[in-house]
């Protein structure tokens, strides 16, 4: 770049044929990885216009397509958590669980994974071994196999110990159609348990916070819980794991995709006392804190009670709750009825609460 911020000759050729879309930012900032508004803008302004196609257009947790008569789901994700070991898990478990869960949110049974390791020179071999062992245990638990992969090593100081990419493929259940555009007014919104646990587990380590009961990450493979949901035979409109950006960022994204409104009941949202206390100390809103072992299900009202009952019988859905409903009012916005009786807008995360969470 020149002193005035203009690209040099080579850059001019590129910019002349493919101008950079307008943006409020001239550089990538941490908030572009938050899972909130800036992440959405990055995809919609930069990436989607260059690769637009019918499989990418939904911007779902994975792409769904047919091969030889079989409906398949394909997903990929990258993990850069710091620290790489934390209460309840590590970066290896996150990498396996995350891709397994993305496939499950497509209504698919996860089958096979790939892995790409980016290792920093100087990473202790013992730590890499622990991560690999953890990934193998997580894959066994989820019932998937790791079938291919790649490894790269970068210079000391060019990474943060280890970055992991996992991709996965699964088979979509017959008759299942998970699509945010299927959401309708009257649908019930169910969350599978206590929210904000993973993000607070990471922050408690970073900040040296100690509680009477240790807050451990909720990272877990959700495909078994999804099996229990579909075993009811009831219709499911949307499944989503509210990771980066938290619960309300995920719901805001769905509301915008379906052009509907949502009304949550604050008193019904399950949050543990330990997480509430930690959020107060850290000045965080638990609605925007990342989760790694929770899902949101949006269900037609007539089937909501049956699905909630089935979820509660599963270990990962013991604290599941109906937290609100879809409405035709205030389309594209999520409102929450507060404990004191008023309503407030809960928008998509606009900044970066917790960098390097997943």
N, C-alpha and C positions, 0 to 999 in steps of 0.2 A: 504494500500500500504506500502511496505517496504521503507527504506531510499533511496534505489537505484531506486525506482519507479516501482518495480516488484510487481505483485499481490501476496497476501498471498495464503495459501493452497487452500481455497475455490475458490478463483479467478482462481488459476491454473487449477482446474478441469473444470471450465467454459471455460477458454481460450483454454484449450487443445481440447475441443470438438467443439468450435466455435470461432476461433481466431478473434480478433478485426481487421477489415479492415484497411489497411494503410491510414494514414491521416497526414496532416501537423500539426494538433492540437491534443494535449493530453487532452484538456478540452474544454467544450462548451464555446464559447465567444458570446458576444451580436450580432456580425455580422452573426452568424448562424441563427438568426431570422429576417434577413434583407429582405428576399425575393430575394436575389441576388445569387451570385456564391456559397457562403458557405451554404446557405439554400439548394441549388440544390445538392451540394455534400453530405450534411447530408442525404438527401433522397436517393440519388443514391448509396451511399457507405454503409450506415448503415441500412436504413429501407427497401428499395425496395428489396434487395437481400433476406431478411428474409421472406417477404410476397408476393413475386412476383406472380401475377395472371393476367388474361386478363382484369379484371376490373380496377385493380390498375395501370397497365402498362402505360396507357396514361398520368398519373399524371396530370389530368385535374382538374378543379374546383370542380368536383363532379364525382361520378361513375354513369354510365348509364347501366341499366339492365332491363330485362323483367320479369314480374310476372303476370301470368294469362292472357297473351296477351297484357297487358299494359306496355308501356315503361316508366320506372321511373328513376328519378335522385335523388341521395342521396349525401348530403354534410355535412361537419362539420368544425367548426372553433372555435378558442379561442381568447379572447380579453383581453388585459392587459394594456390599454392605461393610460398614466399619463400626465396631470390630468384627472380625470374621468368625469369632467364637463368642457366644453370648448365652445367657440363661435360656434353656429350652431348645437350643439349636445352634446352627452354624451356617456359613454360606453354602456348604454342600447340600444340607437338607433343604434350604430355601430354593436352591436351583432345581432340585428334583420336584419338590412339592409345588413350586410355582408353575412349572409347565404341565404337570399332571392336573393341577387345578384349572388352568386355562382350558385344557381339553375337556375337562368335566363340565365347565361352564358352557361349552358348546353342545352339551348333551351327548358327548362321546365317551366311550370306554377307552381310556388311555392304553396304548399298546407298547410303543417303542420310543426311546429317546436317543438324541445325540448330545454330545457335550464338547464344548470348546473351552480350553483353559488358557488364559493369559497370565503367565507367572512372572513375577518380578525377580530379577537376579538378587539373591540373598535370602529368599524365602526359605526358612528352615525346612528341610526335607520331612522332619517329623510332623510339621503342621500340614504339609501337603498330603501326607499319608493319612492323617486324621480326617481331612476333608474328603478324600477319596473313599475311605472306609464309611464315613457318614453317608455319602451319596449311595453307596451300595446298599446300606441298611434301609435308606429311605425308598430306594427303588424296589427292594424286596417287599417292604411294607405296602407299597402302592400297587404291587403286582405288575410292574413294567420292567422291560429289559433295556439296557443301554447297549446300542448296537453299532455305533460309530462315533468318531470324534476327532479332535485335533488339539495340538498343544503348541503354544508359542511362548517364548521367553523374551522379555524386554529388559533394557538396561536398568540397573539399580536407580531408584528414584523416578522411574517413568510409569509406575503403576502404584497400587497400594496393596502389596503382597500378592493378591490373587483376584482376578476377575473371571467369572464363569458365564458362558452362554449355554443354554439348553434349548433344544428344539424337540418337538414331539409330534407323534401322529396317533390318532385314535379312530375308532369306528363309531359313527353316530347311530344311535338307536333308531330302529324303524319307527316311523310315524312321529318322531320328535322334531320340532321346529322352534329352536330358541332364537328369537329375534326381537330386539327392543321395539321395533315397529308394531309388534303384536300386542303391546300393552294397551289396555282399555280402561276407561273410567269404571270404578268399582272394584278393580283388582286389588288384592291385599298384598302388602309388603311384609315379608318375613325376613328376619335376620337370625342366623343360626346360633348366636351366643354372644358373650361379652365382647364388646368392641374395644379397639385401641390398645389391645394387649401387646402386640408385637412391637409397635413403635415405642411404647413406654418401657418395655424390657430393654430395648437398645439404649434408650436415653438414660435409664437408671444406671447402666454400666458406664456410659460416657461421663455422666455427672457425679458418679460415686454415691448415688442415693441408696440408702438402705431402708428397708421396710420390715415390719414384723413378719410378714409373709413375702417371700421372694416373688417378684413378678417375672414369670418366664414366658418366652415367646409362645404364641399359639400356633406356630407353623405346623402344618399337618396336611396329609393328602385327603382331599375332600371327595374323591371318587366313590368311596364307600357310602358316604352320606347322600350323595347324588343318586346312587343305586337305590337307597331306601326311599327317596322322594319319588322316583319313577316307578317303584314297585307298587305304589298306591294306585296306579292306573289313572291318576288325575292329570289334567292338563297343566302344563307349565309354560308360561309365556317367556320369562326371562330368568336366567341365572347369572350372577356376577360375583366375583370375589373382590371385595373392596380393599385393594392393596394400597398403592400409592394414592395419596389424596383422600383416603378414608371413605367412610360411609356416604357422606353427603355429596362428595365429588362424584362418586359412582352413580348415585341416584340422579344427580343433576344431569349427567351425561345421558342417562336413559330417558329422562323427561324431555330433553331437547331432541333426541332421536325420534321419539314417539309423538312429539308435539302435544304432550299432556302435562297436567300439573300433579303434584303429590303433596299430601298433607300427612306429616308425621306427628306422633304424640310423644313428647319428650319423656313423659313418665313411663312409657312402655319400652324405651330403648335400654337394653341390658348393659350396664357399665358397673364393674366391680368397684368396691369402696377403695381398694388400693390404687386402682387406675385413676379414679376421681381425685384422690389425694395427690398423686404424682402430677397430674395435669394442673392442679391448682398451684403446686410448688413451681412448676416449670412454665406456667402461663400459657398452656396449650389447651385447645378445644378438642376433646376426644372425638368429636364428629369428623375431624379432619386427619386423625392419626392413623397410620397404616395398620392393616391387619394382614395376617398371612395364613390363617386357618379358619376363616369365617366366610360365609357366603350370604348373599341376598337373593331371595326368590320372590318373584312377582307372579302371583297365582290368581286365576279367576276366583271370585268370592265363594262360589259353591264348593270349591275343592280345598279351600285354605285350611279349614279345621282338620281335615283328614291328613293333609301334608304336614301340618304343624305337629300333629300327634305322632306321625311316623318319625319326624325329625327328633322329637324329644326322646324316643326310644333308642336313638343311636348315641354313642358316647360323645360324638362331636356336635350333637344337636340338643344336648340336655337342657341348655338354657335358651333354646330358641323362643322367639316371641314375634307376634304380629305387632309391628311398630307404626303402621299407618296404612293409607290407601291411595290409590290413583284417583284423580278427579279431573273433570273437564274444566274446572275453574283454573285461573292463573296458569295457562299453558306455558311450558318450558321452565317453570319455576317450582322449587321445592320449598314449602312452608312448614313450619313446625309449631304446634301448639305447645307453649311453654308450661312449666309447672304452675305458674301463677295465673294462667288462663289467657294470656295474650298469644298472638301469632308473630313469628319473625321469619324472614327469608333466610334459608341456609343455602348459600350459593356454592359453586365449585371453588375449591382452593385456589386463591389468586397468587400466592407466594410460595415459599419453601419453609415449612415448619421444621422438618427434620431431615437434613441432608444425609445421604448414604444409608437409607433404611433398608433397602431391598434391591 
